[in-house]
Amino acid sequence: MAEKGVQLDRETFSCPICLDLLKDPVTTPCGHSYCMNCIKAHWDEEDGKKLHSCPQCRQSFTPRPVLLKNTMLAALVEELKKTGLQAAAADHCYAGPEDVGCDVCTGRRRKAIKSCLQCLASYCENHLQPHHQSPVFEKHKLVDPSKKLQENVCSRHDEVMKMFCCTDQQCICFRCSVDDHKGHDTVSAAAERTERQRELEGSRLNIQQRIQDTEKDVKLLHQEVEAVNLSADEAVKDSEKIFTQLIRLMEKRSSDVKQQVRSRQKSEVSRVKELQEKLEQEIAELKRKDVELQKLSHTEDHHQFLHSYPSLAPLGESTDSTGIDVRPLSYFEDVAAAVSEVRDKLQDVLRDMWTNVSLAVTEVDVLLSHSQAEPTTRAGFLRYAREITLDPNTANANLFLSGNRKAIFMREEQDYSSHTDRFTSCFQVLSRESLTGCCYWEVERRWSRVNVAVSYKNISRTGGCMFGYNECMFGHNDKSWALNCDKNCFTFWYNSAQTPVSGPPPSRVGVYLDHTAGVLSFYSVSETMTLLHRVQTTFTQPLYAGVRIYGGHGNTAEFCQFK
């Protein structure tokens, strides 16, 4: 009822405009009350009408009333505020349906702030004071308020269950331990709690570790999805570019054939028309001559006939038309046949090569399980063997590519076309293939100092010896990892940081990549596999295999082909 009275008072002393308690209350001539600022703002909007009204009863006032603060009403509002806050504060201390009530309070119970496992009772702040002040309660165990205290009492003996029967795995009281549970393995509930607490902490540690491992797997799978999407987008983009080039090439060839046919058509038609004009002139001359001869043949005067006959001009030589071979609609049949042959051969090539394209797409393997254990034998590594070919569009001009697998350093620059992917400052080249999942490949070097590397595709392709050199050199930036293979030693490079590597310097280096697990390993390949260096990191993009060859005419690095 008190709550309802406070609510009624708040409604009575609320401003009808802002619906909040009145602030600087004023009363209009019609008897309604408002906040001073609220009614002023309302009447300011009506100034243009020269008429001011009450927002509740609509009574009009002319002129605009001068309003003064209602001090009595203001005092009542202030008193209401204090009363309401006190009532709210007092109400907050009492237990509601979801709260644990104090077992000592009489009448309306206050909220309990602690429960005592010894007393099996719950106490509010006031009634809890003896537990804090009196030595009698010093050993009592206080816990957060609980509605289940009676579950700690033995239903048979009405005693607190302070024992635990390990045999029956249940809490018991002391009388139970010498009665129904006599001879059983019993300990104090506190001791059993300590042991179970230790097990619980171990379980929590295990759960937390599994959470961390699973979150790591989720992160790796997220990266895998990004890598797949990125690689697919690049494949689609590159494929569209290549097919566009093919279409443009076919359009150009079509235009060339059309232009050649039209040019030949024009030439042949011109030649034929020239001969036609000559023959038509000859026909006209012959007809004129025939008319003269016919006229002379009809002359009856022998003397006149014989006198005129010698004056007739002799016939000229006839135009040679023996070479004319009329072949209606067959002049350019050979052109159509040749184009048709090109079409058939192109279809055969596309059909044969399309199998390779489809196979390359279906061989994409997204790793959806935990990363595989790294092999220990060469046979194990060869299960993940990838055939690596070199991308000529990335090759430095001083590198000659043989069979798309071997890079040879040449003093003379090669005649490569201009391309944005080409390395201009470092003697480097990247693979055509992007690498994700588990991959393995080998690089053979001959008498040369070589960097065997992996790199993101967006590594810089330019830079000078003084400025920007590290941006494009394998191992000297955060986009590539490289094993420098010298004659007698190895060093690993990443982001310009050098790590010495011990191990036999063979002619062949094996590279194992587990992209999902972020593992990159370099091996010395001989009769056995000797680990040279392993990297554990997180790869955020597909990788590409690469080599860098130091200057020296004929120095080579070759990606091995597995049979």
C-alpha positions in Angstrom: 0.0 0.0 0.0 2.9 2.3 0.8 4.3 1.7 -2.7 0.9 2.5 -4.3 0.7 5.7 -2.3 4.1 6.9 -3.4 3.3 6.0 -7.0 0.1 8.0 -6.7 1.9 11.0 -5.3 4.5 10.9 -8.1 1.7 11.0 -10.7 0.0 13.9 -8.9 3.1 16.0 -8.7 4.4 15.1 -12.3 4.5 17.7 -15.1 1.9 16.8 -17.8 4.4 17.8 -20.5 7.7 16.1 -19.5 6.0 13.5 -17.3 8.7 13.9 -14.7 8.5 15.3 -11.1 7.8 19.1 -11.3 10.9 21.3 -11.5 10.3 24.9 -10.4 6.6 24.3 -10.4 4.3 27.1 -11.7 0.5 27.2 -11.8 -1.5 28.7 -14.7 -4.6 30.8 -14.2 -6.8 27.7 -14.9 -5.2 25.9 -12.0 -2.9 23.4 -13.7 0.7 23.0 -12.8 3.8 22.6 -15.0 7.6 22.8 -14.9 8.4 26.5 -15.5 10.7 25.6 -18.4 8.2 23.2 -20.0 5.2 25.7 -20.1 7.5 28.5 -21.2 8.7 26.4 -24.1 5.2 25.5 -25.0 4.0 29.1 -25.0 7.1 30.2 -27.0 5.9 28.0 -29.8 2.5 29.8 -29.6 3.9 33.3 -29.7 3.2 33.5 -33.4 -0.5 32.9 -32.9 -0.8 35.8 -30.3 -2.8 33.3 -28.2 -1.6 31.1 -25.3 -3.5 28.1 -24.0 -3.3 25.4 -21.3 -2.0 22.1 -22.7 -4.5 20.2 -20.6 -7.8 22.1 -20.6 -7.1 24.3 -23.7 -8.2 27.5 -21.9 -6.8 30.5 -23.7 -5.1 33.5 -22.1 -4.6 36.9 -23.5 -2.1 38.4 -22.9 0.5 35.8 -22.1 0.3 35.2 -18.3 3.3 36.0 -16.1 4.1 32.9 -14.1 5.8 32.7 -10.7 7.3 29.7 -8.9 4.7 28.0 -6.6 6.8 27.6 -3.4 4.4 25.5 -1.5 4.1 23.0 -4.4 7.9 23.0 -4.8 8.3 22.1 -1.1 5.9 19.2 -1.5 7.8 17.9 -4.5 11.1 17.9 -2.5 9.4 16.1 0.4 8.1 13.5 -2.1 11.5 12.9 -3.5 13.0 12.2 0.0 10.1 10.0 1.0 10.2 8.0 -2.3 14.0 7.4 -2.0 13.7 6.2 1.6 10.9 3.9 0.7 12.8 2.5 -2.3 15.9 2.1 -0.1 14.0 0.4 2.6 12.2 -1.8 0.1 15.5 -2.9 -1.4 16.6 -4.5 1.9 13.6 -7.0 2.1 13.7 -10.5 0.6 11.8 -11.0 -2.6 10.5 -14.4 -4.0 13.9 -15.1 -5.6 16.0 -14.1 -2.5 17.1 -16.0 0.6 15.4 -14.5 3.6 16.9 -14.1 7.1 15.8 -16.9 9.4 15.9 -14.6 12.5 13.8 -11.7 11.2 10.2 -11.6 12.4 7.4 -10.2 10.3 8.7 -9.1 6.9 12.1 -10.8 6.5 15.2 -9.0 5.2 17.6 -10.4 2.6 20.2 -12.8 3.9 23.8 -12.0 3.1 25.3 -15.2 4.5 24.3 -18.7 5.4 26.0 -20.7 8.2 26.7 -24.4 7.6 27.0 -25.0 11.3 23.8 -23.3 12.4 22.0 -24.3 9.2 20.5 -20.8 9.1 20.7 -17.7 6.9 21.2 -14.2 8.3 20.7 -10.6 7.2 23.4 -8.0 7.9 22.0 -7.1 11.3 21.5 -10.7 12.6 24.9 -11.8 11.2 26.8 -9.5 13.6 27.1 -12.1 16.5 29.0 -14.4 14.1 31.5 -11.7 13.5 31.7 -10.5 17.1 31.3 -13.5 19.4 34.1 -16.1 19.8 31.4 -18.8 20.1 30.8 -18.6 16.3 34.5 -18.3 15.4 34.6 -21.8 13.8 31.3 -21.5 12.0 31.5 -21.8 8.2 29.8 -18.9 6.4 28.9 -19.2 2.8 26.8 -17.3 0.2 23.1 -17.3 1.0 21.6 -20.8 0.1 18.1 -22.2 0.1 19.4 -25.7 0.3 20.8 -25.8 3.9 18.4 -28.5 4.9 20.0 -30.9 2.4 23.1 -30.9 4.7 21.0 -32.5 7.5 20.7 -36.3 7.7 17.0 -37.2 7.3 17.3 -40.2 9.6 19.3 -38.8 12.5 18.6 -35.1 12.1 22.3 -34.3 12.3 24.6 -32.3 10.0 26.3 -34.6 7.6 30.0 -33.9 8.2 31.2 -37.3 7.0 31.6 -38.8 3.5 31.3 -42.6 2.8 33.8 -43.4 0.0 32.3 -46.9 -0.3 28.8 -45.6 -1.0 29.8 -42.2 -2.4 27.4 -40.2 -0.3 27.4 -37.7 2.6 26.5 -39.1 6.0 26.4 -37.9 9.6 28.6 -39.3 12.4 25.9 -41.6 13.7 25.5 -43.1 10.2 29.3 -43.8 10.2 28.9 -46.1 13.2 25.6 -47.5 12.2 24.5 -48.2 8.6 28.0 -47.4 7.2 30.0 -49.3 9.8 33.2 -50.8 8.4 33.0 -48.6 5.3 35.8 -46.3 4.1 34.7 -43.0 5.5 36.5 -39.6 5.7 35.4 -36.1 6.7 33.4 -34.2 4.2 36.1 -31.5 4.3 38.8 -33.9 3.4 36.8 -35.4 0.6 36.0 -31.9 -0.7 39.7 -31.1 -0.7 40.4 -34.2 -2.8 37.5 -33.5 -5.2 38.6 -29.9 -5.4 42.0 -31.0 -6.5 40.4 -33.2 -9.2 38.1 -30.4 -10.2 41.0 -28.0 -10.7 42.8 -30.6 -12.8 39.6 -31.0 -14.9 39.4 -27.3 -15.2 43.0 -27.1 -16.4 42.3 -29.8 -18.9 39.1 -28.1 -20.1 40.9 -24.8 -20.4 43.7 -26.4 -22.4 41.2 -28.1 -24.7 39.5 -24.7 -25.1 42.8 -23.1 -26.1 43.6 -26.0 -28.5 40.1 -25.8 -30.0 40.2 -22.1 -30.3 43.6 -22.5 -32.1 42.0 -25.0 -34.5 39.1 -22.6 -35.1 41.6 -19.8 -35.8 43.5 -22.1 -38.2 40.4 -23.2 -40.0 39.4 -19.5 -40.3 42.8 -18.8 -41.8 42.3 -21.8 -44.1 39.0 -20.5 -45.3 40.6 -17.1 -46.0 43.4 -18.8 -47.8 41.0 -20.9 -49.9 38.9 -17.9 -50.7 42.0 -15.8 -51.6 43.4 -18.6 -53.7 40.1 -19.2 -55.5 39.7 -15.5 -56.2 43.2 -15.3 -57.6 42.6 -18.5 -59.7 39.3 -17.1 -61.1 40.9 -13.7 -61.7 43.9 -15.3 -63.5 41.7 -17.7 -65.5 39.5 -14.9 -66.6 42.5 -12.9 -67.6 44.0 -15.8 -69.6 40.7 -16.6 -71.3 40.2 -12.9 -72.1 43.7 -13.0 -73.8 42.7 -16.1 -75.7 39.5 -14.5 -76.8 41.3 -11.4 -77.9 43.9 -13.5 -79.7 41.1 -15.3 -81.6 39.4 -12.0 -82.4 42.7 -10.7 -83.7 43.2 -13.8 -85.9 39.7 -13.6 -87.1 40.2 -9.9 -88.0 43.5 -10.8 -89.8 41.9 -13.5 -91.8 39.0 -11.2 -92.7 41.4 -8.4 -93.7 43.5 -10.8 -95.8 40.5 -12.2 -97.6 39.1 -8.8 -98.3 42.4 -7.6 -99.5 42.8 -10.6 -101.8 39.2 -10.2 -102.9 39.8 -6.5 -103.9 43.0 -7.4 -105.8 41.4 -10.2 -107.7 38.2 -8.3 -108.5 40.3 -5.4 -109.7 42.4 -7.7 -112.0 39.4 -9.4 -113.4 37.6 -6.1 -114.1 40.7 -4.7 -115.9 40.7 -7.8 -118.2 36.9 -7.5 -118.6 37.3 -3.9 -119.7 39.9 -4.8 -122.3 37.8 -7.6 -123.7 34.7 -5.3 -123.9 36.9 -2.7 -125.8 38.0 -5.5 -128.1 34.4 -6.6 -128.7 33.4 -3.0 -129.6 36.4 -2.7 -132.0 35.6 -6.0 -133.7 31.9 -5.0 -134.1 32.9 -1.7 -135.7 35.3 -3.5 -138.1 32.6 -6.1 -138.9 30.2 -3.2 -139.8 32.8 -1.8 -142.2 33.5 -5.1 -143.8 29.9 -5.8 -144.2 29.3 -2.5 -145.9 32.2 -3.1 -148.2 31.0 -6.5 -149.1 27.8 -5.0 -150.3 29.5 -2.6 -152.7 28.5 -3.5 -156.3 31.2 -1.3 -158.0 34.2 -3.6 -158.5 36.5 -0.7 -158.9 35.4 0.9 -155.7 35.6 -2.4 -153.8 39.2 -3.0 -154.9 40.2 0.6 -154.2 38.8 0.6 -150.7 39.8 -2.9 -149.5 43.5 -2.2 -149.0 42.7 0.9 -146.9 41.0 -1.2 -144.2 43.1 -1.6 -141.0 44.2 -5.1 -140.3 42.8 -6.8 -137.1 44.9 -6.3 -133.9 46.0 -9.2 -131.8 43.3 -10.8 -129.7 43.6 -10.4 -125.8 44.9 -13.6 -124.3 42.0 -15.0 -122.2 43.0 -18.6 -122.4 44.1 -18.5 -118.7 40.7 -17.7 -117.4 39.3 -20.6 -115.3 35.9 -19.9 -114.0 35.2 -21.6 -110.7 32.0 -20.3 -109.3 31.8 -20.0 -105.4 35.0 -21.9 -104.9 37.7 -19.2 -104.8 38.1 -19.0 -100.9 37.0 -22.5 -100.0 40.6 -23.3 -99.0 40.6 -20.5 -96.5 37.4 -21.8 -94.7 38.9 -25.3 -94.7 42.2 -24.0 -93.2 40.3 -22.1 -90.5 38.1 -25.1 -89.8 41.3 -27.2 -89.4 42.6 -24.7 -86.8 39.3 -24.9 -85.0 39.4 -28.7 -84.9 43.0 -28.7 -83.6 42.2 -26.0 -81.0 39.3 -28.1 -79.8 41.5 -31.1 -79.5 44.1 -29.2 -77.5 41.4 -27.7 -75.2 39.9 -31.1 -74.7 43.2 -32.7 -73.8 44.4 -29.8 -71.6 41.0 -29.3 -70.0 41.5 -32.6 -68.2 44.6 -31.1 -66.5 42.7 -28.0 -65.5 39.8 -30.0 -64.0 42.3 -32.3 -62.2 44.1 -29.3 -60.8 40.8 -28.0 -59.4 39.7 -31.3 -57.9 43.1 -31.9 -56.3 42.6 -28.9 -54.0 42.6 -30.4 -50.5 41.4 -28.3 -47.6 42.6 -29.7 -44.3 39.7 -30.0 -42.0 41.2 -32.2 -39.3 44.1 -31.8 -36.9 47.5 -31.3 -38.6 49.3 -34.5 -39.6 52.4 -35.5 -37.7 55.5 -34.5 -39.6 57.1 -37.5 -41.5 60.4 -38.9 -40.5 61.4 -40.8 -43.6 61.7 -39.6 -47.2 59.0 -42.1 -48.2 56.7 -40.4 -45.7 57.6 -37.0 -47.1 56.9 -38.1 -50.6 53.3 -38.8 -49.7 52.9 -35.0 -49.8 55.1 -34.4 -52.8 54.1 -31.5 -55.0 55.3 -30.9 -58.6 56.7 -27.4 -58.7 57.1 -25.4 -61.9 58.5 -21.9 -62.2 56.5 -18.9 -63.3 58.4 -17.1 -66.1 56.5 -13.9 -65.4 58.3 -13.7 -62.0 61.8 -14.6 -63.2 64.6 -12.0 -63.0 66.0 -11.0 -66.4 69.3 -12.7 -65.6 67.7 -16.1 -64.9 67.2 -18.5 -67.8 64.4 -21.0 -67.2 64.9 -24.5 -68.6 61.8 -26.7 -68.8 60.0 -24.5 -66.2 61.9 -26.3 -63.4 65.5 -25.2 -63.6 66.7 -21.7 -63.1 70.2 -20.8 -64.5 72.0 -17.6 -63.9 73.2 -15.9 -67.1 75.4 -12.8 -67.5 73.3 -11.7 -70.4 69.7 -10.5 -69.7 67.0 -12.6 -71.2 64.5 -11.1 -73.6 61.5 -11.3 -71.2 58.4 -9.3 -71.8 57.5 -6.6 -69.2 55.4 -7.9 -66.3 54.4 -6.5 -63.0 55.2 -9.8 -61.2 58.8 -9.8 -62.4 61.7 -9.4 -59.9 63.9 -6.6 -61.1 66.6 -6.3 -58.5 67.1 -9.8 -57.1 68.0 -12.9 -59.1 64.8 -14.7 -57.9 61.8 -16.6 -59.3 58.6 -17.9 -57.8 56.5 -21.0 -58.6 53.3 -21.0 -60.5 51.6 -23.1 -57.9 50.2 -21.7 -54.6 50.9 -23.9 -51.6 48.4 -24.7 -48.8 47.8 -27.8 -46.7 50.7 -30.3 -46.4 53.3 -30.1 -49.2 56.8 -31.3 -49.8 59.3 -30.5 -52.6 63.0 -30.7 -53.2 65.5 -28.3 -54.8 68.8 -29.5 -56.4 71.7 -27.0 -56.5 74.9 -27.3 -58.5 78.1 -25.5 -57.4 76.1 -22.5 -56.4 75.0 -20.4 -53.5 71.2 -20.6 -53.5 68.4 -19.4 -51.3 65.6 -22.0 -51.0 62.5 -20.0 -50.0 58.7 -19.7 -49.6 57.0 -16.4 -50.0 53.6 -14.7 -50.1 52.6 -13.6 -53.6 52.3 -9.9 -52.6 56.1 -9.6 -51.9 57.6 -6.6 -53.5 59.2 -7.1 -56.9 61.4 -4.0 -57.1 64.0 -2.2 -55.0 67.6 -1.1 -55.1 70.7 -2.1 -53.2 70.5 1.0 -51.1 66.7 1.6 -50.8 63.9 -0.9 -50.6 66.2 -3.9 -51.2 64.9 -5.8 -48.3 61.4 -5.5 -49.5 62.0 -7.9 -52.4 64.8 -10.2 -51.2 63.8 -13.6 -49.9 64.2 -13.8 -46.1 64.7 -10.0 -45.6 61.1 -9.1 -45.0 58.0 -10.4 -43.2 56.6 -11.9 -46.4 59.2 -14.6 -47.0 61.3 -17.3 -45.3 64.6 -18.5 -46.8 67.3 -21.0 -46.2 70.6 -19.7 -47.5 72.6 -22.7 -48.8 76.3 -21.8 -49.2 79.1 -24.2 -50.1 79.9 -25.3 -46.5 77.2 -23.8 -44.3 73.5 -22.9 -43.9 71.8 -19.9 -42.5 68.1 -19.2 -42.1 66.6 -15.7 -42.8 63.3 -14.1 -41.9 62.5 -10.4 -41.7 66.3 -9.6 -42.0 67.1 -11.7 -38.9 69.8 -14.4 -39.4 69.9 -17.8 -37.7 72.9 -20.1 -38.0 72.0 -23.6 -39.1 74.2 -26.7 -38.5 74.1 -29.8 -40.6 75.6 -31.4 -43.7 75.6 -29.2 -46.8 74.2 -31.5 -49.5 73.3 -30.7 -53.0 69.6 -31.4 -52.4 67.3 -29.6 -50.0 63.9 -30.9 -49.0 61.1 -28.5 -47.9 58.1 -29.6 -45.9 55.2 -27.2 -45.4 52.2 -27.7 -43.2 50.4 -24.5 -44.0 47.5 -25.1 -41.6 49.7 -25.9 -38.6 52.2 -23.1 -39.5 55.1 -25.5 -39.8 57.9 -24.9 -42.3 60.9 -27.4 -42.2 64.1 -27.6 -44.3 65.9 -30.9 -44.6 69.2 -32.1 -45.9 68.3 -34.9 -48.3 70.7 -37.9 -48.8 70.3 -41.5 -47.7 68.6 -40.1 -44.6 66.6 -37.0 -43.9 68.4 -34.5 -41.6 66.4 -31.7 -40.2 68.3 -28.4 -40.8 65.7 -25.8 -39.4 62.1 -25.7 -38.5 59.8 -22.7 -38.3 56.6 -22.6 -36.2 54.5 -19.6 -37.1 51.1 -18.6 -38.5 50.7 -18.2 -42.3 48.0 -15.8 -43.3 48.1 -16.3 -47.1 48.9 -19.1 -49.6 52.7 -19.5 -50.1 54.7 -19.9 -53.3 58.0 -21.8 -53.6 61.0 -19.8 -54.8 64.8 -19.7 -55.3 67.3 -17.0 -55.4 70.6 -17.6 -57.2 73.7 -15.6 -56.4 75.8 -14.3 -59.3 78.0 -16.8 -61.2 77.5 -17.8 -64.8 75.9 -21.2 -65.0 74.9 -21.5 -61.4 71.6 -23.4 -61.2 68.8 -24.4 -58.9 66.3 -27.0 -60.1 63.0 -28.2 -58.6 63.1 -32.0 -58.6 60.5 -34.0 -60.5 59.2 -37.0 -58.6 58.6 -40.2 -60.5 
